[in-house]
Structures are given as structure tokens and as C-alpha cells.
């Protein structure tokens, strides 16, 4: 839909006609010039005037069109688009995902296949991110060090893309849980949101970093940041024997390094919960439960995008003016030949 910001400008539409009707022609006094061939000259001028009658009408029409286009441009035509819904101040939710070396262990059973832990995490959290339409989302990736991969934003598609692009080893092979929480606190405590949430997912224990997990958790509690912790990894996995056969195979616990006690304490200290995900199905169920514990903020604001269009009628008017001037110059030169 197109609207005019200053529609009263169109009241000037009859101004050229009124000027032509009401204003007298300019009276000029010029020195007399005696021309012996005046009669022939007047006759020739009358013939040319009759020949250019159609040209004058066309010029008048073009001038009228130029005037109308200038008025349209001055009235500020603006295209107003369809209503777009934007979320208001909702939750600030950070996802902290472990990408240490152990996340490449293939112990997450999906159907008949075993997939790496990080692959299962990407699939489940990616769907979770898509559902969080009303909140700001951010992404922290951590290994030996913690990095803010995506700042808090309503652009969930970008957060999901950064998550899918994460690879094992980007942040080092060890696990800095405390640093990841500390970085989240630094980003969340400055936000005025009603609810500040951190979802921390790991498959190990704190083996690197400068901040202890419990020290960071205490700081998060002081800043009203609730932390949900998720421990990832199967409880048992059969290791093949000689040449991949069952001979000499054994059952191991691939999650023996998972520090569940610390993850539970972190959640309890901040008012969150600890969850255990042994396979992709359990992980998906955990994130569905998180949707219920921290529902998406449904309050939203709407706006209609606006785009100014005055430059188009102005450009057409300028183009027609140049064409009219060129036509008159060309006609004048032809008359003198």
C-alpha cells in the first residue's frame, strides 16, 4: 500500500493554470528596428507557427506531466508493507555447548547406528533453537577455552548455523566448564530481561580454565541467572575385539569422566535442574521439557515496514525535463537552417 506523507501538496496542482489565467504577460519596451523585409518575415513566422502547433501542444502536455510528478515527489509517497511481528523483551537464553575432544565419541545410538555425541547435540539443539522465537538466543562453545560464538540475538537462524558449523577441537581438547559459566554470567548480567537462562551441555568434568565451576555458579546465582545442566553420553558401550569381531570384545563406560555431582550442584545453586541424556531420544525429551520449564515469551510488538518512493517520480520528472530541453534545442537549430 502506498501513502503520501504530505498530501496537502496536491493543492498546488492548479497553480500553473492560475498563473497563466491571472497574471498579465510581461510588458517590455524595445528599440524600434526598421526591417524592409518585415512582411516576408512575418509571413514565414506565421507558417512556422502553424506547423509547430502540434509540437506546442505536446510540450504543454509534457510540462503538465512534469509538474504533476514534482508534486507527487514533494508529497513524499511511501510504500507501507504488511505487518511484521517482533518479540519484545523476552528471556535472554545462552547455550553453552561442549566441543572438547571427547564429544567425538560415537556412543549416541540413533536407530541401529551409533553417532558422535556432537552430531546428536547439533540435531537436537538445532530444533530447540528454531522453537525459541520469542527470546534472545546466544551460543558459547567451550573446550580448553570458552568463546562467545553468537551474541544474544533474535536471529535464531544464525545461532543455529553457528552451532551446525562447530567442529571438534575448535576450542581445544579439554573442558573448561567454569570459564563457560563465567563468560555466560558476563554476558547475561548486563541484560535487563525478566529471566536470564543458561543451558550448559557437557560430557566430562572441568579439566581446564581459570574459574572453578562452583565459583562461577555462585556468581551466576548472585546475578539471578538460572542454569540448566545436561550431561551427555551413554552409560555403556561395547568395544569390538580382534579385527572388529566379538572375540575379545568388552563393555566399557564411555561416560566415566562425566562429573554428574558437580553438574547437579551447579543446577541446585542457581535454581535450575540437572538432566542426563544417554541417547538422542533422551536429549530431545530434555529440550522439550526445557521448553515447558522456560516457555517462550508470547508478548510481541508489530510494525509495518516503510520505504520512501519520492526518488522515482523526481527522477522521471528530471528525465522528461532534459528530453524537453533537448527537443527544443534541436528544433531551434533546425529552424535556422
C-alpha angles and dihedrals in degrees: 000000000000122000131180117231094202106027093162088077088079089071085079091063096103093044097105092048092048091049091052092048101042107032120078120232114263113269112220130179116216132178114264117251122200110222117181090197095050095119093055091045093051091049091051091048091051091052091050091048091054090048093051097046092105091048092054091052091050090049091051090050092050091048090051091050091049091052091050092049091050090052091049090052092047090051088063104233110212130190112223115199132206120292115277122201118224125186117242127218101323134154123320104223124182124191116208110194125188112229097171122137095271091063088078092067110120102224102115106105115216108178107309094339135082115223131189115270093242092054091054091047092051093052096048099039090045090061090044091054092051091056095052096085097145101050139066111252131200135179130220120186117196140182121132085346134023122237132186100232097175125016120222108294143149088233098101092169091063092047090052092048092052089050093051091049093055115113135193112269098023089117099027135274100275131071125252103183095160093052091050091053091045091052090049091051090051091054099040103043092066092056120097094210121137092238130026115198134183121189109194120192123188142148100207148032132281105279102153143026137073100261124069115232094237093046089053091046091054090051089050091052091052089056095047093250114151116210125204111193125202124194113205130199142074122273094226139018131180114233112209120243131223113346090353094298129129090252107107094003119147140190118243137178107242090187097057090116094053109116099212094165093060093045090052092050092049091054094045093049093054099037095255133114138251121230132189120214116189097167139010092267092057090045091053091049090052092055092047087054090049088056088058095044092048105026120197114265105251098192110105143167126226131212137172117230116237130205124185115230102181092110093068100059089039092054092048091050091051091048093051090048091054092047091049092049091048091049092052093048091050092047091049093053091048091053092056095052 
